């Protein structure tokens, strides 16, 4: 076999041995949000802005996107969501994960109902340390110092024995 055939076989083996990686991803949405669509997103944003409510309005185009965001909120106890679009998907997720019922609010896109739901979400306090005025960096500092010390000592011992 020539080198070209060996490279082709090696490439095929590498490509076929790569396993499928499925990652859920990182949630980059705000903790206080409105799930809207193209029909009611602009109205929700204008309503929030005119009443100085600190909430983000996200327009979704599919039920799977909404389901994805709601699944992120299962583990993020600080996330509060008002759902005015894709309400059936929200009800389905809430029925599967009952802990979401206090954090996901299904509202009509009626201005009064939506305003009440957005104010409820905006007035809810978060549990995260990111909203506190002081953040404690002591633990990461100590962990970093201990790891650095262990790695440094190990490297020093290895290098000192190697030179002998």
C-alpha positions in Angstrom: 0.0 0.0 0.0 1.2 3.4 -0.8 1.2 6.4 1.5 -1.9 7.9 -0.1 -4.0 4.8 0.6 -2.8 4.7 4.2 -3.7 8.3 4.7 -7.2 7.8 3.3 -7.8 4.7 5.5 -6.4 6.6 8.6 -8.7 9.6 7.8 -11.7 7.3 7.4 -11.0 5.5 10.7 -10.6 8.9 12.5 -13.8 10.2 11.1 -15.8 7.1 11.9 -14.4 6.9 15.4 -15.5 10.4 16.3 -18.5 10.1 18.6 -21.5 12.3 18.4 -21.3 15.0 21.0 -24.5 16.5 22.1 -24.2 19.5 24.4 -27.1 21.3 26.0 -25.2 24.6 25.9 -24.8 27.6 28.1 -27.8 29.8 28.9 -27.0 33.4 27.9 -30.4 34.9 28.4 -31.3 37.2 31.3 -32.8 35.9 34.5 -35.9 38.1 34.1 -37.4 37.6 30.6 -40.5 37.4 28.5 -41.0 34.7 26.0 -42.8 36.3 23.0 -43.1 35.8 19.3 -43.2 38.1 16.3 -46.9 39.0 17.0 -46.6 40.2 20.5 -42.8 40.9 21.2 -42.8 44.5 20.2 -45.9 45.3 22.3 -44.3 43.5 25.3 -41.0 45.5 24.9 -42.8 48.8 24.6 -45.0 48.0 27.7 -41.9 47.1 29.7 -40.0 50.2 28.6 -42.9 52.6 29.2 -43.3 51.3 32.8 -39.5 51.1 33.6 -39.7 47.4 34.2 -36.2 45.7 34.1 -37.1 42.7 32.0 -35.8 41.4 28.7 -38.2 40.4 25.9 -37.0 37.5 23.6 -38.8 36.7 20.4 -38.8 32.9 19.7 -39.6 31.3 16.4 -40.2 27.7 17.4 -41.5 25.6 20.2 -38.2 23.8 20.6 -36.4 27.0 21.3 -38.9 27.8 24.1 -38.6 24.3 25.5 -34.8 24.7 25.5 -35.0 27.9 27.5 -37.5 26.5 29.9 -35.3 23.5 30.5 -32.4 25.9 31.4 -34.7 27.5 34.0 -35.2 24.1 35.8 -31.6 24.4 37.2 -31.4 28.1 37.4 -33.6 29.1 40.4 -33.0 32.8 39.7 -34.7 32.7 36.3 -38.2 34.2 36.2 -40.1 34.0 32.9 -43.3 35.4 31.6 -44.7 33.4 28.8 -47.0 35.1 26.3 -46.3 32.9 23.3 -45.9 29.1 23.0 -48.0 28.7 26.1 -48.8 25.0 25.4 -45.1 24.2 25.5 -44.7 26.1 28.8 -47.6 24.2 30.3 -46.1 20.9 29.2 -42.7 21.8 30.8 -44.4 23.0 34.0 -46.3 19.7 34.2 -43.0 17.7 33.9 -41.1 20.0 36.3 -43.5 21.3 39.0 -40.7 23.4 40.6 -41.1 25.8 37.7 -44.7 26.8 38.7 -43.4 29.6 41.0 -40.9 30.9 38.4 -42.7 30.6 35.1 -45.8 32.8 34.7 -48.2 32.2 31.8 -49.9 35.4 30.8 -52.1 36.6 28.0 -50.8 39.3 25.8 -53.4 41.7 27.1 -51.6 44.8 28.3 -53.0 44.7 31.8 -52.3 41.0 32.4 -48.9 41.3 30.8 -48.0 44.3 32.9 -49.0 42.6 36.1 -47.0 39.5 35.2 -43.9 41.6 34.3 -44.1 43.6 37.5 -44.4 40.3 39.5 -41.2 39.0 37.8 -39.3 42.3 38.2 -40.1 42.5 41.9 -39.0 39.0 42.7 -35.6 38.9 44.4 -32.9 36.6 42.9 -30.9 34.1 45.0 -27.7 34.5 43.1 -24.5 36.0 44.4 -24.2 38.2 41.3 -26.9 40.5 42.6 -25.2 41.0 46.0 -23.0 44.1 46.5 -20.1 42.1 47.9 -18.7 39.0 46.2 -16.4 36.7 48.1 -13.3 35.7 46.2 -11.6 34.0 49.1 -12.5 30.4 48.1 -11.3 30.6 44.5 -8.1 32.3 45.7 -7.3 29.6 48.2 -8.1 26.8 45.8 -5.9 28.3 43.2 -3.0 28.8 45.7 -3.3 25.2 46.9 -3.4 23.8 43.3 -0.4 25.9 42.3 1.5 24.8 45.4 0.8 21.1 44.6 1.7 21.4 41.0 4.8 23.5 41.7 6.1 21.0 44.3 5.4 18.1 42.0 7.2 19.8 39.1 10.1 20.7 41.3 10.5 17.2 42.6 10.3 15.8 39.1 12.8 18.2 37.7 15.3 17.8 40.5 15.3 14.0 40.2 15.6 14.3 36.4 18.8 16.3 36.5 20.6 13.8 38.7 
